[in-house]
């Protein structure tokens, strides 16, 4: 028996619906497979290979150049001319506002943050010393006006990164002027990685 045109059209519509549903199912399964192959990254999580971080900051937009000096138990010394020593790295030598301005296609981009970070990539038992030095003091126009020249507050933070981030030291020291060097903190890393014997006894590192 020959099917009427209406019946044939209904059969074709049913077949098209079946193909469309199969296509939707295929796309859905493909999307699930892609998600499992490429897991969604956790936002706000920054992996670091360091065991400890020493962060030095001074007021944003301040043109002065503050240097970070860190000495490990073996006598290795990190500073702007030796950015890698032992298991320590100076991640950035911040020179105040000197390298903080960039012009692209006539548009000026400025980063006011003044910050240096030293990473310690392993557990090295013994005492570490963190000093800060005013390499280049720039009080702006205060000195020209004959007014009092203020000190520069420098904040030093030491963090134990693994297994979770823990701040083991946080304080601020004032650098009084050109060449001023101060010991921000001395701390001891125990064989198990704990930080002990935190103190601020002065120890000269610049020129040592």
C-alpha positions in Angstrom: 0.0 0.0 0.0 1.4 3.3 -0.9 1.7 5.9 1.9 0.0 9.2 1.4 2.0 12.4 1.2 0.9 13.4 4.7 2.1 10.1 6.2 5.4 10.3 4.3 5.9 13.9 5.6 5.1 12.7 9.2 7.7 9.9 8.9 10.3 12.3 7.6 9.6 14.8 10.5 9.9 12.0 13.0 13.2 10.9 11.4 14.5 14.5 11.5 13.5 14.8 15.2 15.4 11.6 16.0 18.5 12.9 14.2 18.3 16.3 16.0 17.9 14.6 19.4 20.9 12.3 18.7 22.9 15.4 17.7 22.0 17.2 20.9 23.0 14.1 22.9 26.4 13.9 21.0 27.1 17.6 21.7 26.3 17.1 25.4 28.5 14.1 25.8 31.3 15.9 23.9 31.0 18.9 26.3 31.2 16.6 29.3 34.3 14.9 27.9 36.0 18.3 27.3 35.3 19.4 30.9 36.9 16.2 32.3 39.9 16.6 30.0 40.4 20.3 31.0 39.2 20.8 34.6 38.1 24.3 35.5 41.0 26.1 37.2 40.5 27.2 40.8 40.3 31.0 40.8 42.5 32.9 43.2 45.0 30.0 43.6 48.6 30.8 42.7 51.0 27.9 42.8 54.5 28.7 43.9 57.6 26.6 44.1 58.9 28.5 47.1 58.9 27.3 50.7 59.2 30.8 52.2 58.6 34.3 50.8 60.1 37.6 52.0 58.1 40.6 50.8 59.4 44.1 51.2 57.2 47.1 50.3 57.3 50.9 50.8 54.7 53.6 50.0 53.1 53.5 46.6 54.4 56.1 44.2 57.4 56.9 46.3 60.4 57.5 44.0 62.9 56.3 46.5 64.8 53.1 45.8 64.9 50.6 48.6 67.0 47.4 48.4 66.5 44.0 50.0 69.4 42.0 51.3 68.9 38.4 52.6 71.6 36.1 53.9 71.2 32.4 54.4 72.9 30.1 57.0 75.6 29.2 54.5 76.5 32.9 54.1 74.9 33.2 50.6 73.7 36.7 50.0 70.9 38.0 47.9 70.8 41.6 46.7 70.3 43.6 43.5 73.6 42.5 42.0 73.2 38.9 43.0 69.6 37.9 42.3 70.3 34.2 42.8 72.3 32.5 45.5 71.9 29.1 47.2 68.2 28.4 47.2 67.2 32.1 47.2 66.0 34.3 44.4 65.3 38.0 44.2 62.3 38.0 42.0 62.3 41.7 41.2 64.6 44.6 41.9 62.2 47.5 42.3 63.8 50.9 41.8 61.0 53.1 43.0 59.3 54.9 40.1 62.3 54.6 37.7 60.9 51.6 35.7 57.2 51.9 36.7 56.1 54.0 33.7 55.5 52.6 30.3 54.1 54.4 27.2 52.3 52.3 24.6 50.7 54.0 21.5 50.7 57.3 23.3 49.0 55.9 26.4 51.0 56.1 29.7 50.7 53.1 32.0 52.0 53.5 35.5 52.4 50.9 38.3 52.7 52.7 41.7 53.5 49.6 43.7 56.9 49.5 45.3 57.7 45.9 46.2 60.5 43.3 46.2 60.1 39.6 46.8 62.7 37.1 47.8 61.8 33.4 47.5 63.5 30.6 49.4 63.0 27.4 47.5 63.9 24.9 50.1 64.2 24.1 53.8 67.7 25.3 54.8 68.2 24.9 58.6 69.8 27.8 60.3 69.5 31.6 60.6 68.4 33.9 57.9 68.9 37.7 58.1 66.7 40.2 56.2 68.0 43.8 55.9 66.7 46.8 54.0 68.8 49.6 52.7 67.9 53.0 51.2 69.9 52.9 48.0 68.5 56.1 46.6 66.6 58.5 48.8 64.2 60.9 46.9 62.1 63.1 49.2 60.6 65.0 46.3 60.4 68.7 46.8 60.4 68.6 50.6 64.2 68.9 50.7 64.2 71.9 48.3 61.6 73.6 50.4 63.8 73.4 53.4 61.2 71.4 55.4 61.8 68.3 57.5 62.8 65.3 55.5 60.6 62.3 56.6 61.8 58.7 56.9 60.5 56.1 54.5 58.4 53.4 56.2 59.4 49.9 54.8 57.2 46.9 55.6 58.7 43.5 55.7 56.7 40.3 55.7 58.0 36.7 56.0 55.6 33.9 55.0 55.9 30.1 55.3 54.2 28.9 52.2 53.9 25.1 52.6 51.7 23.2 53.4 49.6 26.4 53.8 50.5 30.1 53.8 51.4 31.3 57.3 52.7 34.8 58.1 55.6 34.3 60.6 56.7 37.9 60.7 55.3 41.3 59.8 56.7 44.7 60.9 57.7 48.1 59.6 61.1 49.8 59.9 61.9 53.4 59.0 64.8 54.2 56.7 66.1 57.7 57.6 67.9 58.7 54.5 70.5 57.9 51.8 72.5 54.7 52.6 70.6 53.9 55.8 70.6 50.1 56.4 68.5 48.3 59.0 68.0 44.7 60.0 64.3 44.0 59.6 64.3 40.5 61.0 66.5 37.5 61.8 64.8 34.1 62.0 65.9 30.5 62.2 64.5 27.6 60.1 64.4 24.3 62.0 65.1 21.0 60.2 61.3 20.3 60.1 60.7 23.7 58.4 59.3 25.6 61.4 60.4 29.2 61.9 61.9 30.0 65.3 64.1 32.5 67.1 62.6 35.5 65.5 64.5 38.7 66.5 65.7 42.1 65.1 69.2 42.2 66.4 71.3 44.4 64.1 73.6 42.7 61.6 75.3 44.5 58.7 75.0 42.9 55.3 75.8 45.7 52.9 79.4 45.5 51.8 79.9 42.2 53.7 
